[in-house]
Amino acid sequence: MSVSAVVAGFIAVVVSYSGPMVVVLTAAQAGGLTTGQTTSWVWAVSLGSGITCAVLSLWTRMPVITAWSTPGAALLVTSLHNYPYAQAIGAFLVAAVAITVIGFSGLFGRLIAKVPTAIVSAMLAGILFAFGTDLFRSLGGTPLVPAAVLVGYVVVKRFSARYAVLCGLVLGVVAAAASGKLHLSGVRLALARPEWTTPAFSVAAIVGIGIPLFVVTMASQNAPGLGVLTASGYRPNDRLLIGSTGLTSVLLAPFGSHAINLAAITAAICTNEEAHPDPRRRYPAGVFCGLFYIVVGLFGSALLALFTGLPKELVAAIAGVALLGALMSGLSGAMQQPDHREAALVTFLVTASGLTMFGVGSAFWGLVLGVLTHGVLTARRRAVRSQ
């Protein structure tokens, strides 16, 4: 244990709640969830992240940082309202079971290899595209608050990417308070009460939520999370880490947890030299990150009241800057390989369009049409080459 490791774990949690949690709350609001259901969702993802962080870090002696699926929550912003909440919970459960089975079986790498990386990246970019446009659209309403967020984010990003979102949030809150738009009178420190929802299963919800949630969580969260650990000199056991987070998601899905997975951005905070010069002594950062998650999760109702007291312009701006990096990665990954660009472009456009057919959301149709386009174009190129 060291002070630097404790601080690194704390910063990781602050970064998680200053950005990605806003996406979860936005999804809950878009889906029409009650206060109790939203509080339970916050409790479930916080507790799941905390337990897996602490236990896996102690077990492996590596700083294993987990979190809730931010791209998955972004997916739910545009799809959750299309299904009854119990059916959405059923889709969460199906996705979690699939992640658990694939994780423990070791088939993760082989399964992701079946879908071109460019198409997965394009689907992610299409899901996040609306957040980027909403960020700048919010400037047309009350420009002071989103402008403060943007200035804080861009200026601090010049010196430290780690604190850019946090500083944007702080400046945004100050601007909101100065303009009289901050309403925090409802914040009361009280223990969160989890709320059980019995899962219901429908093909439409599984196809529209479950399959895209599974894909984006595995490809956009677990894969980069393993990459961060590997790049930091560790040898992560993908079966243990992915299987354990999947199993935790299964247990907490009825309480609202959409997905618990390996983190990448916050993991980088706890796996570098600032956590501790000795890589063998960085794992306490993961343990304390988990403990901080649990503490915040236990008081989820206070967190909910805090964020619901923020003006919508601030929420849109913070969600936008928090997802800029993921959107940029998705776009760059989609266009990286010339042979895959057309299929990736189809995937991106269909996903970003918000298309819904037969009760199934645009993320799935983007994936399907992208894979079909890729198959047709590559078959044509192979035919030409054979001649």
URMO-V450734 format. One record per pair of residues at least 12 apart in sequence whose ideal C-beta (glycine too) atoms are under 8 Angstrom apart, sorted by the first residue. I is the first residue (numbers start at 1). J is the second residue. Records with the same first field share a line. If there is no record, write none. Layout:
BEGIN
I = J + J
END
This chain:
BEGIN
1 = 284
2 = 276 + 281 + 284
4 = 274 + 275 + 276
5 = 270 + 275 + 276 + 281 + 282 + 283 + 284 + 285 + 288
6 = 284 + 285 + 288
8 = 269 + 270 + 274 + 275 + 282 + 285 + 289
9 = 270 + 284 + 285 + 286 + 287 + 288 + 289 + 290 + 291 + 292
10 = 288 + 289 + 292
11 = 162 + 163 + 269
12 = 65 + 263 + 266 + 267 + 269 + 270 + 285 + 289
13 = 266 + 289 + 292 + 293 + 296
14 = 166
15 = 162 + 165 + 166 + 265 + 266 + 269
16 = 49 + 67 + 263 + 266 + 293
17 = 296 + 303
18 = 165 + 166 + 169 + 318 + 322
19 = 165 + 169 + 318 + 319 + 321 + 322 + 323
20 = 67 + 68 + 70 + 73 + 322
21 = 42 + 303 + 307
22 = 307 + 315 + 318 + 319 + 322
23 = 70 + 73 + 74 + 77 + 131 + 319 + 322 + 323
24 = 41 + 42 + 45 + 68 + 73
25 = 38 + 42 + 304 + 307 + 308 + 315
26 = 73 + 77 + 315 + 319
27 = 73 + 74 + 76 + 77 + 80
28 = 41 + 80
30 = 76 + 77 + 78 + 80 + 81
31 = 76 + 80 + 81 + 85 + 88
32 = 81
33 = 85
35 = 304
36 = 193 + 195
37 = 85 + 195 + 197 + 256
38 = 256 + 304
39 = 192 + 193 + 195 + 300 + 301 + 304
40 = 192 + 193 + 194 + 195 + 197 + 255 + 256 + 300
41 = 255 + 256 + 257 + 258
42 = 192 + 297 + 300 + 303 + 304
43 = 192 + 193 + 194 + 255 + 256 + 297 + 298 + 300
44 = 194 + 252 + 253 + 255 + 256 + 257 + 297
45 = 67 + 68 + 252 + 256 + 257 + 258 + 260 + 297
46 = 293 + 294 + 296 + 297 + 298 + 300
47 = 252 + 293 + 294 + 297 + 298
48 = 66 + 68 + 245 + 248 + 249 + 251 + 252 + 257 + 260
49 = 66 + 67 + 68 + 260 + 290 + 293 + 297
50 = 290 + 291 + 292 + 293 + 294 + 295 + 297
51 = 248 + 290 + 294
52 = 64 + 66 + 244 + 245 + 248 + 260 + 290
53 = 65 + 66 + 286 + 287 + 289 + 290 + 293
54 = 286 + 287 + 289 + 290 + 291 + 294
55 = 244 + 290
56 = 240 + 241 + 244 + 286
57 = 283 + 284 + 285 + 286 + 287 + 289 + 290
58 = 283 + 287
59 = 240
60 = 236 + 237 + 240 + 241 + 283
61 = 280 + 283
62 = 229 + 234 + 236 + 282 + 283 + 286
63 = 267 + 270 + 271 + 275 + 282 + 283 + 284 + 285 + 286 + 289
64 = 229 + 236 + 241 + 262 + 267 + 283 + 286
65 = 225 + 262 + 263 + 266 + 267 + 269 + 270 + 271 + 286 + 289
66 = 225 + 245 + 260 + 261 + 262 + 263
67 = 221 + 260 + 261 + 263 + 266
68 = 257 + 258 + 259 + 260 + 261
69 = 213 + 216 + 217 + 220 + 221 + 258 + 259 + 260 + 261
70 = 221 + 322 + 323 + 326
71 = 124 + 127 + 128 + 216 + 217 + 220 + 221 + 326
72 = 213 + 216 + 217 + 221 + 258 + 259
73 = 258
74 = 127 + 128 + 131 + 323
75 = 127 + 209 + 212 + 213 + 216 + 361 + 363
76 = 88 + 209 + 213 + 258
77 = 130
78 = 127 + 130 + 354 + 361 + 362
79 = 208 + 209 + 212 + 361 + 362 + 363
80 = 209
82 = 208 + 356 + 359 + 361
83 = 202 + 204 + 205 + 208 + 209 + 359
84 = 200
85 = 197
86 = 197 + 198 + 199 + 200
87 = 200 + 201 + 202 + 204 + 205
88 = 205 + 209
89 = 197 + 198 + 199 + 200 + 253 + 254 + 256
90 = 199 + 200 + 201 + 202 + 205 + 206 + 210
91 = 201 + 205 + 206 + 208 + 209 + 210 + 213
92 = 199 + 209 + 210 + 213 + 249 + 253 + 257 + 258 + 259
93 = 199 + 250 + 253 + 254
94 = 201 + 206 + 210 + 214
95 = 209 + 210 + 211 + 213 + 214 + 217 + 249 + 258 + 259
96 = 246 + 247 + 249 + 250 + 253 + 259
97 = 246 + 250
98 = 210 + 214 + 246
99 = 214 + 217 + 218 + 222 + 242 + 245 + 246 + 249 + 259 + 261
100 = 243 + 246 + 247 + 249 + 250
101 = 246
102 = 218 + 242 + 246
103 = 222 + 238 + 239 + 241 + 242 + 243 + 244 + 245 + 246
104 = 239 + 242 + 243 + 246
105 = 239
106 = 238 + 239
108 = 218 + 222 + 238 + 242
109 = 238
111 = 218
112 = 218 + 219 + 223
115 = 215 + 219 + 367 + 371
116 = 337 + 340 + 343 + 344 + 371 + 374
117 = 219 + 333 + 336 + 337 + 340
118 = 333 + 334 + 335 + 336 + 337 + 340 + 341 + 343 + 344
119 = 334 + 340 + 343 + 344 + 347 + 367 + 370 + 371 + 374
120 = 215 + 216 + 219 + 220 + 333 + 367
121 = 329 + 330 + 331 + 332 + 333 + 334 + 336 + 344
122 = 330 + 333 + 334 + 343 + 344 + 345 + 347 + 348 + 351 + 366 + 370
123 = 212 + 215 + 216 + 330 + 347 + 348 + 351 + 363 + 366 + 367 + 370
124 = 216 + 219 + 220 + 326 + 329 + 330 + 333
125 = 327 + 330 + 331 + 333 + 334 + 348 + 351 + 352
126 = 330 + 347 + 348 + 349 + 350 + 351 + 352 + 362 + 363 + 366
127 = 212 + 216 + 351 + 352 + 363
128 = 323 + 326 + 327 + 330
129 = 327 + 348 + 351 + 352
130 = 352 + 354
131 = 319 + 320 + 323 + 327
132 = 320 + 323 + 324 + 327
134 = 316 + 319 + 320
135 = 150 + 316 + 317 + 319 + 320 + 321 + 324
136 = 320
137 = 316
138 = 312 + 313 + 316 + 317 + 320
141 = 313
142 = 179 + 181 + 311 + 313
144 = 175 + 178 + 179
145 = 172 + 175 + 176 + 179 + 181 + 311 + 313 + 314 + 317
146 = 172 + 313 + 314 + 316 + 317
147 = 175
148 = 168 + 171 + 172 + 174 + 175
149 = 168 + 169 + 171 + 172 + 175 + 314 + 317 + 318 + 321
150 = 168 + 317 + 321
151 = 171
152 = 164 + 167 + 168 + 169 + 170 + 171 + 172
153 = 165 + 167 + 168 + 321
155 = 167
156 = 168
162 = 269
164 = 321
165 = 318 + 321 + 322
168 = 317 + 318 + 321
169 = 318
172 = 314 + 317 + 318
173 = 310 + 314
175 = 314
176 = 310 + 311 + 313 + 314
181 = 311 + 313 + 314
182 = 309 + 310 + 311
183 = 309
184 = 305 + 306 + 309
185 = 309
186 = 305 + 308 + 309
187 = 302 + 305 + 306 + 309
188 = 301 + 302 + 305
189 = 299 + 302
190 = 299 + 301 + 302
191 = 298 + 299 + 301
192 = 297 + 298 + 299 + 300 + 301
193 = 301
194 = 255
195 = 255 + 256
196 = 254 + 255
197 = 254 + 255 + 256
198 = 254
199 = 253 + 254
204 = 358 + 359 + 360
207 = 360 + 364
208 = 356 + 359 + 360 + 361 + 363 + 364
209 = 361
211 = 364 + 367
212 = 361 + 363 + 364 + 367
213 = 258 + 259
215 = 367
216 = 363
217 = 259 + 261
218 = 242 + 261
220 = 326 + 330
221 = 259 + 261 + 262 + 263 + 264
222 = 241 + 242 + 245 + 261 + 262
224 = 262 + 264
225 = 241 + 261 + 262 + 263 + 264 + 267
226 = 238 + 241 + 242 + 262
227 = 264
228 = 264 + 267 + 268 + 271
229 = 262 + 267 + 271
232 = 271 + 272 + 279
233 = 279
234 = 271 + 279
241 = 262
242 = 261 + 262
245 = 260 + 261 + 262
246 = 260
248 = 260
249 = 261
265 = 325
266 = 289
269 = 285
270 = 282 + 285 + 286 + 289
271 = 285
331 = 348
334 = 347 + 348
339 = 377 + 378 + 381
340 = 374
342 = 373 + 377
343 = 370 + 371 + 373 + 374 + 377
344 = 370
346 = 366 + 369 + 370 + 373
347 = 366 + 367 + 369 + 370 + 373
348 = 366
349 = 366
350 = 362 + 365 + 366 + 369 + 370
351 = 363 + 365 + 366 + 367
352 = 366
END
